[in-house]
Amino acid sequence: MIFFDELEQSARERNIPVMQKEGILFLIEQIKKHKGQSLLEIGSAIGYSSMMMVSNVEGLKVETIERNDACYKEACEHIKAHHLEDRITIYHDDALLFDDQTLKNAPYDIIFIDAAKAQYRKFFEKYVPYLKDDGVVIVDNLDFHGMIHHVDEIENRNTRALVRKIGRFRNWIRHNRDYAVEYFDVGDGVCLITKKKHQLRMALHLTHKDYIHDFKQMGVEMFIVAGDFSAYSPVKYTLDEIAEINERVNETYVMVNGLYDEHELSRLFKYIDELAKLSIRGILFQDFAVLHYVKKKRYEFDMMYAPMTLNTNHRTLNVLGDQGVSSAWVSKEIPLEEQISIKKNTHMPIMIQGHGVQYMMSSKRHLISTYEQAIDRSFNKDNVILHARESDYASHIYEDERGTTIYSVNKLYTLDLFDQLDVFDYLYIETNYMDVSETIEVTHMYSDCLKTYYDQGLEVYVHHVKEYMPLLKNVSSPLDRGFLHDSTLYRLEDVKRRDRNGSM
């Protein structure tokens, strides 16, 4: 092993940040393990780490970027003094402004990030496209001298803010399903990030918990459940039932997706505390009081922003990503082309509805109860069908303690669109108003077609779809495309007729 002990000691005496000995040895070990021959380093400092790497890994070539004038000049001197110019290329620039088209050896076996810690996520997102499919990103300084575990004890406000940004990066990358993350307690905390093979994964609204095993066997990965503070779901589970579900699945998401009044907040926050004790994977929310409380308590939920109809552009989602939102549910009230554009321009996992009844509206008012009083008549509220005046279009309407919600009777379907939906992260199956037989049949068809699409290719998948579509129409109807092809759930003539003749 070749060392540059004098250079390391000089850097430490001048408070120039260089990797700890344990960390640099671990880095070299990982480069050898992954057979790295090309490496991009973000943050050269005075050249110590790049010189250590190329001197101890045969054939390795490093490109490294440093913005500090003095460090860049000194790094150039050290690299030249040790005759390593043919192995190390150093650029003098801010890595976030650097023209990445000038990189010589992309794509890289390894990307090593050890620069401005507050910008880790931006560095990652800018340079990870230059990583080989089987490459690895190595990030240093993720414990920040142990401070990451004791943020509240940090007296300096700037340092506290920096450590929190490191914590947000750790949380964001941990919940990013495109990557596998391993943390190692060496040096000042190192993580290894590798790309996963992208596949559209299945998410299911769990309304039949006795069949969890069947759904898991079919490949469902995310189970979304409703509880005491959930909206838009007639089926709700107690905390004990959610705990039982969470023991049986890997990814439990709880709907805490209402809009809450001030008097509800203390009970709401206690409920979130209980969810934290259960170690569920994530929360679906729309009220920012939920996000603020989770951030205040530093709970490590995946915070999925799911306001049903509002996620209609990527810019809003990218801003919210900086505020702690880690995934989102794209609005279904816009065409598929626009939904795809949002996904391609958003730096977080995105879920799209694939099948099931479609949310139409909700109100905090108890409209069915009010109607009962007006007509002096009561009826079964579990499955009320609402018909628009002078229209054959029907809707489900139900009432609970949070108010009234309306869903379409028609079910959205996308069984034949996987070649377009493949860009998304999760395909959501809405099981409201499905009995258990329909839920199992539908989930099986989507699961089997997904597996065929990824394992056997587009041609075989298309053949499967042709066989399944008649069955899908028999077990889960009526079906329609919703807004996917820029059409609406309502026929225009029905809307005009209602406008002329009054409300429903």
N, C-alpha and C positions, 0 to 999 in steps of 0.2 A: 504494500500500500504506500503510495506517495503522498506526503503531507506538505503543507505550506504553513508550518507552525509559526514562523516569524510574522508572516502576513496576517494570520489569524490574531495573534497577540497584539499586533499593531492596531488592527481594526477595533479590538475590544478596548484598548487604552484610549482610543479617540471616540468611543461610543458610536462607531459605525456598525450598523446591524449586519452581522453575518451569522450563518447557521451555526448552532451548537454542534460540537463534534459528534455527538450521538446522532443528531439529525442528519448531518451530511453523510455519515457512514450508512445510515438507513436509506438515504436517497440513492447512493451509489449501488447498494444492494438491490433496490427495486429496479433500477435501470438495467442492471445485469439480468435480473429475473425476467424482465419483459423484453430482453434482447434489443434494447434501445440502440439505435444507430443515429437517430436525428432527434434533437431536443430543442424546444423553444423555451427560453427563460424570461420571465417578466420580472425585472428588478435585478440588475447586475451588481449593484453596490461597487466594490473595488475589484471585482473579478474573482474573488476567492472561490465561490461555489462552482462557477463554470470551469475554473482551472482544476479544481479537485475532481470534477466529473470527467473531463476529457483525459486527465492524467491517469485515471484509474479504471476507465472503461474503454477497452480496445475498439477502435473504429468509430467512436462516438463523435459527432459534430454538433456544436451548440451555436445557436443564434440567440443573442441576449439583448435586452433593451433597457437603457438607463437614462433617466431624464436629468439627474443632478449633474451639473457641469463638472464640479471637482471630482466626484466619484467616477464619472465617465473618463476623464483624462487620466486619473490614476489607474483605472482598470486597463486602459489601453497600454500604459507603461508596463504594468505587470505582465500582461499577455505577451507583449513584444519581448520583454526581458527573458521570458521562459520559452520563447520561440514557438508559441501556440497559435500564431495568426492563421495558420491553415486549418485549425480545428475549431477556433472560436471566432465568430463574426459578431461584433458589438455595434449596436445602433444608438445614436444619441438623440433621444426623443421621448416625449410623453407617450407611454404605451397606448393610452386611450385615443391619442391623436395621430399616432403612427400610421403611415400608409402601409397597411398589411399586404398590399399587392407586391411590395418589394422583397418580401420574404423569399429566401432561396430554396429552402429544403422542405417546404410544406408538401404534402401533409406530414405531420410529425408522429413519431412513436410516443414521445413524452412531451407534455407541456408542464412546466414548473412555475408556479406563481408564488413569489415572495417579494411583493412590492407594497404599495400603499394599501394597508389592510381595509380601509374604509371602502375601497373600490374593488374588492375581490370579485363581487358578482359581475360587475361591468367588465373586468378583465376576462372572467370566465366566458361570458356570453359573446364577447368580441372574438376570442381566439379559439374557442372550442370547435368552430367549423373547420379549423386547420388540423384537427386531430384525426389520425387514422381510425377506422372503425374498431380496430382492436387495440387502440392506444389507451394511455392512461394520463389523467391530469393529477399532479401532485401539488398539494397546497400546504405551505408551512405556516407556523405561528397561529394556529387555531385555538390554542389555549391562552395565548398572550400572557405568559408568565403566571399561569394559574388564575388570572383575574376573571376569566370567563365564567368561573363557578362562584364568584363572589362580587357580582357587579355592584350590589347595593353598598358594599363596604369601600368602594373607590371614592376618595374624596375629591379628586380633580375632575371637574365637570367634563372637560374635553376628553380625558382618558376614558371616563365612564361612557361617553357617547360613542367613542371608537370601539370599545369592547362590546357594546350593544350591537353595533353594526356587524362585527365579527360573528356575534351570536345569531343575528338574522341571516347571515350567509350560511352558517351551519344548518340552521333550521330549514332554509329554503332548499339547499341542495339535498338535504335528507328526505324531503318530501317530493323532490323532482323524480318522477317515475321513469324518466329517460335514462337515469344514471344509477349505478350501484356505488355506494359509498362505504369505505372502511376507515375507521379512525384508529390511530396508533399513538399510544402515550410515549412517544420518544421525542427527545429534544424539547421543543416548545409546542408540541402537538402537531401532528401531520395527518392529513387524510389523503386517501387514494380514491380517485373518481374514475369509473370506467363506464363506457356507453353500454346501454342495454339495447338489444334488438327491439326496435319499435314495433309494437303491435297494439291494435285497438283492444282495450280490455272491457269486460262487461261489468256494469253496475246495475244493481237491482234494488228497487224499493221493496223492502221485506215486509209483506203483509201476511205471510204464512210461515211463521217461524218453525213450525214442526217439520218443515221440509228443507231446512238449511243444508243437510247432508246432500240432498239431491241437487240443489243449486250449486254447491261447491263442486260436486262431481261433473257438472256441466261446464265448469270453468268460470263461474261468477267470482270476481275478486273483491268488489266493493259492495258492502251491504248497507243500505241507507234505511234508517229506522226513525220513526216518529215517537216522541215522548210528550211529557207534560207541557212543554213550551213550544211544541211544533205547530206549524200551520200547514194547510193544504193536504191534510191526510186524515181520512176517517178512522184509520186503524192506528192506535197509539199503544205504546208499551210503557210499563212502569220501569223505574230504575233497576229493580231486581231483575226484570225480564231483559233489560238491555245488558245488564252484567252477564246474564246467562248467555245471551247471544254473542257478546264480545269474547267469551271464553271459547266459543266454537268457531270463530272466524278470524281472519288476519286483519281485515280492514273494516271496522265498524265506524260509520258516520252517522251522527245524530242530527236531526233537523231542529235547529234552534233558530228558525227562519221566520218568526213573526215580526211584526212591528209593535214594540212594547210601550205601554204607558209608564209614566214615572212611578206610579204606585206599585208596578210589577217588578221593578228593577232589583230590589233586595232579594226577593224570592228567586228571580232569574239568576242572579249571581251565585246564590247558594246552590242552585241546580247545576251551574257550570262547574262549581267546585266539586260536586259529586261526580260529574262526568270525568273530571281530571283524575279522581281517585280510581276510576275504572280503567284508565289508560286507553280510552278509545282513540282511534286513529285521527278522526277529524270531525269538524262541525260545519254544517251548512247554515249560513246566516245571511240576513239582509239588513238587520238593524246594526248600525255601527257602534251602539252601546256594547254589543257582544264582542266585537273586535277590540274595542278599547279596554274592556275588562280582561280579556285573554292576554293582551299585551302587558297590561299592568301587573297581572299575576305571573307573567312569563310562562304560561302553559304552552306546551309544544304540540298543540293541535295543528293539523292541516286545516287552515281556515279557507273554506270554499265559499266564495261569494255567490249566492244563489237567489237573486231578487226576482226570479221568474222571467221578467220581461225587459229588464233594463240593460243587460249586457249586450249592447249593439255596436260597440266600436272598440278597437284595440287600444286606443290611446288612454281611455279611462282605466282599462284593466292594467296597463303598464304603470300608470301612476299609483293605482291601488296596490300593485305589487310592491312598491316602495314603502307602503304604509302597513304591510303585514299580511295582505291577502296572498295566499300561496297557491290557490287554484280557483277555478270559476266555472260556472254553468252558463253556456252561451244561450242567448235568447232564441227561442224557436219561432218568434214572430217576424223573422226576417228570412230572406231567401237563403238557400244552402250556399250559394256562391259567396254571399256576404259572411256567413258563418265560417266558411273555410278561410276567408281573408282574415278574419279576426284571429283564428288559430295560428295562421302563418306569421302574424305580426305581433303575437303576444308571447311574453317570456314566462309562461306558467302552464301547467296542465289544464286542459279544457275538456269539459264533459258536454256531450250533445245528446238530446233525447233521440232514441232510436225507435221506440215502440210504445204505444199505449195512449190512453185518453189524454187530452190536451187541456192544460189550464187555460181558463178564459178570464175570470175575474174573481175578486173576493171583496168582502165588506166586513167591517167590524160590527155592523148591525146584524141583528138576528132576524133576517128577513122572513124565514119560514114561520117562526113564531108570531111575528107581526101579521103575516098573512092569515094564519089560523085565527087570530083574534078578530081580524077584519071580517072574515066570513063565518065566524062562530062555528068552526069545524076543526077537528084534529085528524091527523093521519100519520102513517108510519114515515118517520124522517130518515130511515136508513138508506132508502133508495128512491128518492123523489126524482121524477123526470119532468123537466121544464120544456114546454114547447113555445116557441116564438109565435106571436099572433100572425095568422094567415101564412104560416110556414110549416113545413114538415120537419124542419131542423130541430133536433132534440138535444138537451143538455142534462147532465147530472147536476143536481144542486143538493148540498148538504149543509148542516148547521152543527156547530159545536160551541164550546165555551168561548172560542176566539172570534166567532162570527159566522159568516156564510161564505161558501166557496162554490164556484161553478166550474165544472169540467165538461168538455165536449163528450158526447156519446161516441162520435167517430174516433177511431184510434189512428194515430200516426203510425206509418210503417216505413222501414228503410232496409228491409231484408235484402233488396237487390241493389243497394247503393254502397256497398263496402269499399269498392274501388275509389269512391269519392270521400267517404268518411274516414278512410285510413289515416288521414293527417291528425285526427283527434286522439285524445288519450283514453277517454271512457265513453262507452255507448250505454245509455241509460234505458232500462226497461221500467216503465211506469206500470205498476200492477194494481193501482186503484181500480175498483169495479171489475176485477178479474177474479173468478173463482179459482180454486187451487188447480183444477184440471187445466184450465186455460193458461194459467201462469206457467205451469210446468211444460206444456206443449210449446208455448211461444218461446220460452227460454231455451228449450232444447233446439228449436229450429235456428234461432240466432246463434247459439253456441256452435252447432254443427256447421253452419255456413261460415262462421268466422274461422273455425279450425280448417275447413276445406280451403278457404281463401289463402290462408297463410302457409299451409302445409302442401297444398297441391296446385295452387296457382289459379289465376283468373278464369281460365277456360273451364276447368272442372267446377269451380264455384258457380259460374253462370249456369251450368247444367243442373247443379243442385238446386239453385233458386227456382228454375223452371219446374222442378218436381215439387218443391215445397210451397209455392205460391197458392195453388188451389187448396192445399191443406190449411195454410194460414188464413185464407178467407173463410174457410169453414169453421175454424175454431175461435177466430178473433175478428169479429166484424161488428159494425161496418168500418171499413178502412178508408183513409184518405191521406193526402200528402201535406195537409196543413199549408204552411207558407213556403215549403221547400222549393217549389217551382214558381214562386212569386204569385201564388194564388192565395185566397183567403179562406177561412173556415165558413164564411157566410157568402151566399150568392148575392150579387149586387142587387138583383131585383127584389130580394127579400128585405134588404136594408132600406131601399127606396119605399117599399110598401109600408114598412113599419113607420118610417118618417111621416108618411101621409096620414096614416091611421092611428098614430099614437104609439105608446109604449107597449111592451109585451103584456 
